[in-house]
């Protein structure tokens, strides 16, 4: 059980490093510019695909991202366990739910603000496993730097609204018989309908 939890946390951190790396590549932040007393402009999030029914995942952060009934309906144990957002310090908390049964498998949902699917589209060549999806009426991508089937983990990222992405990272044990990307997608499908509308 401990091994699987650590593996899942590594998968979440790995997905976040990809996000941060993609954003950093766009920032062009050199250190030679003269310092001034003015505040630097806020970083601009690249506009992503249109979202017809925008939701605010940050407003339901933590284990509010998935109701107990919705979690149980897709085979997850309740309650989930709140997780600190290690990728975006100070950002919205995520939650990890264990899969029912003695399999040691789980899925983590975490919202990221100041993120866009466009960063994934523009850098698709960096992912060995990449697929554009539509989940619960929202644009999404499956983006992994490995083989989900053999690695036992999968990351799927959904645009809840402009400038916000809901990450779903699944980690499954090899003997569970669970397809990791299917689990990650099911968690998003169950989460999105109950998320609060974006203001």
C-alpha positions in Angstrom: 0.0 0.0 0.0 2.8 2.4 0.8 4.6 1.7 -2.4 1.5 2.5 -4.5 0.9 5.7 -2.6 4.5 6.9 -3.3 4.2 5.9 -6.9 1.0 7.9 -7.3 2.5 11.0 -5.7 5.5 10.6 -8.1 3.1 10.5 -11.0 1.3 13.6 -9.8 4.6 15.4 -9.3 5.8 14.3 -12.7 2.7 15.7 -14.4 3.2 19.0 -12.6 6.8 19.2 -13.6 5.7 18.9 -17.2 3.2 21.7 -16.6 5.8 24.0 -15.0 8.4 23.1 -17.7 6.0 24.0 -20.4 5.1 27.4 -18.8 8.8 28.1 -18.1 9.6 27.5 -21.7 7.2 30.2 -22.7 8.3 32.8 -20.1 11.7 33.6 -21.6 12.7 35.0 -18.2 16.3 36.3 -18.6 18.0 37.9 -15.6 19.8 40.7 -17.6 16.8 43.2 -17.6 17.3 46.2 -15.3 15.4 46.1 -12.1 12.7 48.7 -11.5 10.3 49.5 -8.6 7.3 48.6 -10.8 5.6 45.3 -10.4 6.1 42.9 -13.3 3.1 42.2 -15.4 1.1 39.1 -14.4 2.0 36.1 -16.5 -0.6 35.6 -19.3 -2.1 32.2 -19.8 -2.2 31.1 -23.4 -5.8 30.9 -24.5 -7.0 27.4 -24.9 -10.0 25.8 -26.6 -13.4 27.2 -25.9 -15.3 25.8 -22.9 -19.0 25.8 -23.5 -20.0 25.1 -19.9 -17.2 26.6 -17.7 -16.8 25.2 -14.2 -14.6 26.3 -11.3 -12.7 23.3 -10.0 -10.7 25.5 -7.6 -14.0 26.4 -5.7 -14.5 22.7 -5.0 -10.9 21.8 -4.3 -9.9 18.9 -2.1 -12.3 16.0 -1.8 -15.2 18.2 -2.9 -14.0 17.6 -6.4 -15.9 14.3 -6.4 -19.0 13.5 -4.2 -19.0 10.3 -2.2 -21.9 9.0 -4.3 -20.0 9.7 -7.6 -16.8 8.1 -6.2 -18.6 5.0 -5.1 -20.4 4.7 -8.4 -17.0 4.3 -10.2 -15.6 1.9 -7.6 -13.7 4.2 -5.4 -13.5 4.1 -1.6 -14.8 7.0 0.4 -13.9 9.3 1.9 -10.9 10.4 -0.2 -7.7 11.9 1.3 -6.9 15.5 0.8 -3.6 16.2 -0.8 -1.5 19.3 -0.7 -0.8 20.8 -4.2 2.9 20.0 -4.4 3.1 21.2 -8.0 1.5 24.6 -7.5 2.4 25.7 -3.9 -0.4 27.6 -2.4 -2.7 26.4 -5.1 -6.0 24.5 -4.7 -5.7 21.2 -2.8 -6.4 17.9 -4.6 -7.7 14.6 -3.3 -6.8 10.9 -3.7 -9.3 8.1 -3.7 -8.3 4.4 -3.3 -10.0 1.9 -5.6 -12.3 -0.6 -3.9 -10.9 -4.1 -3.5 -7.4 -5.3 -2.4 -5.7 -3.8 -5.5 -3.7 -0.9 -4.1 -4.8 1.4 -6.9 -5.9 5.0 -6.8 -6.8 8.2 -8.6 -5.9 11.8 -7.8 -7.8 14.9 -8.9 -6.1 18.3 -8.6 -7.1 21.7 -10.0 -4.4 23.9 -11.5 -5.0 27.6 -12.0 -3.1 29.6 -14.6 -3.0 26.6 -16.9 -4.2 26.0 -20.4 -4.6 22.9 -22.6 -2.8 24.9 -25.3 0.5 24.2 -23.6 -0.1 20.5 -24.2 -1.2 21.0 -27.8 1.8 23.1 -28.5 4.2 20.6 -26.9 2.5 17.3 -28.0 5.8 16.0 -29.4 7.2 15.8 -25.9 4.6 13.1 -25.0 4.9 9.6 -26.2 1.3 9.0 -25.3 -1.0 11.9 -26.5 -4.6 12.1 -27.4 -7.2 14.9 -27.7 -10.4 14.1 -25.9 -13.8 15.5 -25.0 -14.9 14.5 -21.5 -18.3 15.6 -20.1 -18.5 18.2 -22.8 -15.1 19.7 -22.0 -11.9 19.6 -24.1 -9.3 17.4 -22.5 -6.0 15.7 -23.4 -4.4 12.4 -22.4 -0.7 13.3 -22.1 2.0 10.9 -20.8 5.7 10.6 -21.1 5.6 6.8 -21.0 3.3 3.9 -21.8 0.3 3.9 -19.4 -0.5 0.2 -20.0 3.0 -1.0 -18.9 3.8 1.8 -16.5 0.5 1.5 -14.5 -0.2 5.3 -14.4 -2.0 7.8 -16.6 -2.5 11.5 -16.7 -5.6 13.1 -18.2 -6.1 16.9 -18.1 -9.4 18.7 -18.7 -10.1 22.4 -19.3 -12.7 23.3 -16.7 -12.7 26.9 -17.9 -10.2 29.3 -19.6 -7.0 29.4 -17.5 -7.8 26.4 -15.4 -7.1 22.6 -15.8 -8.3 19.7 -13.7 -5.7 17.0 -13.6 -6.7 13.3 -13.1 -3.7 11.0 -12.4 -4.4 7.3 -11.9 -1.9 4.8 -10.5 -2.8 1.1 -10.7 -1.1 -2.1 -9.5 -0.1 -4.5 -12.3 -2.4 -7.3 -11.0 -5.5 -5.1 -10.6 -6.8 -5.6 -14.1 -7.7 -1.9 -14.2 -6.8 0.2 -17.2 -5.2 3.4 -15.8 -6.3 5.9 -18.5 -9.9 4.5 -18.2 -9.8 5.1 -14.5 -8.4 8.7 -14.9 -11.1 9.5 -17.4 -14.0 8.0 -15.4 -12.9 10.2 -12.4 -13.2 13.3 -14.6 -16.5 12.2 -16.1 -17.9 11.8 -12.6 -16.4 15.1 -11.2 -17.3 17.7 -13.9 -21.1 17.6 -13.7 -21.1 18.5 -10.0 -18.5 21.2 -10.1 -19.7 24.8 -9.4 -20.3 27.0 -12.4 -17.5 29.5 -13.1 -18.4 33.1 -12.2 
